[in-house]
Amino acid sequence: MSEFNDIANPASSGGDMTGFSSPDEQGMCVPDRRPLSLSWMTDEMLEETRQLWSRRYERDLSTEEAVEILQNIKRFAEMLLERSES
């Protein structure tokens, strides 16, 4: 998927931001491949996220927007986990 070239800046694709902006994910970016820090996201997970949230936003979401949504969900889950442990 060549859409991963602009992952660090989802707004550059011309789409609306889908959530809070976040610091860039660390990792080596290889053209047409995900940065290593995003390797936990499968193609199937991204496609399911795009389909689910496209219905909610009533427009087709880009892969970059799906990545942003999954990053936000991951951060939210990590925060909840931290809170439950304290």
NORGICOR-V818793 format. One line per field, one symbol per residue. ss: DSSP state (a for helix, b for strand, c for the rest). burial: 1 if it has 9 or more other C-alpha atoms within 8 Angstrom, else 0. A space follows every 10 residues. Layout:
ss=???
burial=???
This chain:
ss=caaaaaaaaa aaaccccccc cccccccccc cccccaaacc ccaaaaaaaa aaaaaaaccc ccaaaaaaaa aaaaaaaaaa aaaaac
burial=0011111001 0000101000 0000000010 0111111000 0000011011 1011100001 1011111111 0100000000 000000
